[in-house]
Amino acid sequence: MTDYLIVCILMKILKNLYKKKSTKMIFQEKILIKILLERDFLISHGKNVFFSLESLPMMGNADYREEIDKAIEQAKHMIVVGSSIENILSPWVKDEWGAFVIEKRSGRKPGSNLVTITVGSVKIDELPISLRMNEVIPFDPDKFSVILRYLN
């Protein structure tokens, strides 16, 4: 069973990986680095992490939707990492955290936590109420231990 599921909001980052570097691209690379730091922190504390960029290709199944559904089903907790409201509300990402919210509210994920980590200029009052009703933490490596408390 996966202890945690990290939903990384990286769609726009991936689209720009092979484009000429711009200020926006450098910012997006910094976001990716921040997300990887957090993932490494969780792994270093013995947590199993589903990180779509790495986990999906290793599973050997081209039906990513099926694999993501399995990961959500098996996840004890979910961390949503958001670098923009547009990405958080994009249909695929919203489906993923929305499914977790429904499972949690229905009682099928007792003891589970949903934590949103905001990156950059994302403000809590911009988040959908389903995310605001749970813990929201601005990205800060000094707060990783606080995040860990929600995941035990």
Secondary structure, 3 states (H helix, E strand, C coil): CCCEEEEECCHHHHHCCCCCCCHHHHHHHHHHHHHHHHHHHHHHCCCCEEEHHHHHHHCCCCCHHHHHHHHHHHCCEEEEEECCHHHHCCHHHHHHHHHHHHHHHCCCCCCCCEEEEECCCCCHHHCCHHHHCCEEEECCHHHHHHHHHCCC
